[in-house]
Amino acid sequence: MSLEVKLDRASKFYEPGERVTGTVTVNDPQSQIQHSGISVFAEAYMDTVSIIRGNIGRPAMKEEDRVVFMKKKFTL
């Protein structure tokens, strides 16, 4: 089984009130599994990890210390 998330415009910077759109694709060609829906949880937060700094930079912030901009949960 695979899960693919494609954002229409992936960016590290979004303005307040800006809508983020895209598609979520669940693919499992080998089997058919009955289900009553798929729950999606999306979260946007500020963190301190930098790809440029790599292991030299600070580790990721603890979940309780993050500045959360958005949390959204919905069922498809």
N, C-alpha and C positions, 0 to 999 in steps of 0.2 A: 504494500500500500504506500502511496506517496501523497504528499500534500504540497501544493504549489501556491504561493501567494505572490500576486503580481500587482504592484501599485501603478496607477496610471502616471504618476509623477513622483518617483521616490526622491526624497530630499532630506537632508539633515535639518533643514530650516523651514518651518511653516509659520505663517502669521496667525494670530488669534482669530478664531472664527472661520479659518480656511477649511474647506472640506477635502478630506483625503479619500480618494476613490480607487477601486481596483477590483480584482477577482480572486476568489479562493477556489481552487480546483482539487477535489479529492479523487484519486485515480487508483482503482484496484481491479485490473482486468482479469485476475485469476479467480476471483470469487465474487459472490453476491451476498452481502450481509444485510439483513433486515435491520432497520433502525427507525427511531421515531424523531430523528432530527440531529443536527450537528450544532453544538454550542461553540460559538466563536467569542474569544475574549481578546480585546485589543487594548493596549496600554501605551501611553507615550509619557516618557519621563526624561529628566536631565540626569546625566551620569558623568563620570570623570574619566572613563576609559578612552584612550585614543589609539587608533591603529598606528599612527606615526610613532608614538612613544613606545608602543609594544610593552615588553616586560619591564622597561625602565620606569614607566609611569605608575601612578597609583592604581590599586586594584579597583574593581567595580564597587560602587557604593552598596551598602546593605539595603535591602528592600525598604526597611522602615525609615531610612535616612534620605531616600530619593525625593526629589521635587517632582510630583506627578502633575502632568498637564491634562491628561485625559484618561479615563477608563470607560470602556464600553463592552457590554456583554449582550449577545443576541443569539437566537436560535434560528437556524435555516431549516 
